[in-house]
Amino acid sequence: MAVKETLSFDSSAINRLTEDKESEVLIAAIKTAYSVRLTATNVDEIIATPKKKIIGTPAEKRKKRDELLKTCGKLLSVGECIFPHHFISDVLVSDYQKHGESHWSSLRLRSRDYEDLIVRPELVNKLSVEQRNFGKRTQKKFAKTFDGLGRKLERLFKKGTIKRPASFAELLSILQVPNGAFWQFAAVFYNHGAKRKPGEKKVRKFITACPPFHAFVLSLVMAEYGYSVRHHKALGSYRAERSDLLSALYMPYCDIFVTDDKRQLRCLPEIAAVCCPSVEILRHADLRKRFIP
């Protein structure tokens, strides 16, 4: 029997799937054609139900949240839900530190706690406000950090002290020089998981061996490009939110990643091209056309 391809979703795509007038048909077709790997980020963002994204009374918002979780529950019947990206990063590093090689594709990353939240919505209500506030705080801090760097860089660009990189690829090449910021980013994440600071040689070996960790570090480079380097008047924003960028770690764990977030659709393909080029990034409409012409 042929192994099914694995499908993962951004929360925006789960919203679109839930709202689609042919939702039941599409979900049935997806369950037949693919296995599904949901993520903790999906659950966290659904639980948070930001006011700006869901309009209505508290009861109407809870109903919408329950509908989204119900969609996740249907998809879960042919798959699993895996841990948050930061937790997986630490597990990947710890495993490599212990064994001297990466087992990224075979580690057990399934989270039964998150799966319980999907199938037991009564557990969710008390977490909603807390999760929404956490998301707002982390996004605000994330944007503040990279916007602050952007103001400093902009002064240097205007003075001609340094040249503004014209693309994500150009910025990456600058940051990946020996002792460059890319390896310093990676060392910080590695230190968090291993509780010891690695040398650049070790970081380079680990990144080569572990695509999810590579994608995780690349997501910070993309944040620097989108928030700090790219001209604010340039067409097509790359300022994807923190959770959307860090979700790049999940890409190597699927064959197809579906999102309807415009900024994520610009960012993720460029990250995937570097660390996991076989992963296909689709919009909901593109996935839909595979089943309903």
Protein Blocks (a to p, Z undefined) as FASTA:
>chain_A
ZZdddddddfklmmmmmmpmklmmmmmmmmmmpccdddfklmmmmmnopaklmgcdfklm
mmmmmmmmmmmmmmmmngccdddfklmmmmmmmmmmmnopacklmpcfbdfklmmmmmmm
mlmmmmmmmmmmmmmmmmmmmmmmmmmmmmmmmmmmmnomaccdfbfklmmmmmmgghia
klmmmmmmmmmmnopacdfklmmmmmmmmmklmmmmmmmmmmmmmmmmmcfkbghiabbc
fklmmmmmmmmmpfbdcdfbfklmmmmmmmmmmmommbccddfklmmmmmmZZ
